[in-house]
């Protein structure tokens, strides 16, 4: 490995136009990490983004033979194979490189692994009730995985934060008393975790499973995603309207209500968080994250919970030592205030 590349899903376009959707997140991660990465490895990390001397995404779409739009991206995200010319173009961008990604696509990770390129993929963690957002980290390198195992935060580390938020909800009662035992959560219209068999799904695609979970009687509480208030297919699954009550309260306020016993969604992070509030979480499809409850349970392909500050060079010395030569540790720590990364990313909902 002679290069260090910071990148992400360079193929994802905006919802309403063929222009990059992830360049801001990639450049955010690059600016955050370029100094500690340089101190840890002696290498200047490169940022690879769509266009502007980076990756020729329009050419890739043309070589892949798919339409340059959201539907084309969806078909490529987890594609099992590619035309040779398209694969060669993407592979060339990562030749001789170790890769640090911000939410890499499944096809990207597969190609990098076939190339023998080590990658560390940082994803916004699905447990978002803590004092900040954290990262769920995946890798294809066994040595990096062993380091992540040592750093992995277990369920017990998250429980006090859930308890604090549940206690706070006592002071923030919902406008109307919650009597429904089942909470159904919506998601954004375009979400990588909703890609199945080359297309995007919503609750209509899981109507049978949803009906089986909520039963034939009783009202259900529906919490739309704040970025997608149109219902996410909830009103098109054959459920009588009088059985659906929409809630506008914060999702954590709803999770903390004693009446709620079950939380249902396709792949929403709220379903994964439900158990920390004493609720049963039911995924209608596979969760995009496989997070081990303990360090010993962390296996290949799973995501590690990383609470360590990612701005320290020593962290990257530990993570990259199995991949590249690294410099000596300096023992320097970084103390970030509450919501530092959440504020920087502008991720409040």
Secondary structure, DSSP 8 states (H G I E B T S, - for coil): --EEEEEE-TT-B-SSSSSBSSHHHHHHHHHHHHHHHHHHHS---EE--BSTTSB-HHHHHHHHT--SSHHHHHHHHT-S---HHHHHHHHHTTTTEEEEEES--HHHHHHHHHHT--EEEEEE-S---SSS--EEEEES-HHHHHHHHHH---HHHHHHHHHHHHHHHTTS--SS----SEEEE---SS-GGGEETTEE--GGGGHHHHHHHH-SSS-EEEE-BTTBTT-TTGGGSS--GGGEEE--S-HHHHHT-TT--EEEESS-HHHHHGGGGT-EEEESS--S--B-SSGGG--TT-BEEE-S-TT-HHHHHHHHTTTS-------------TTHHHHHHT---
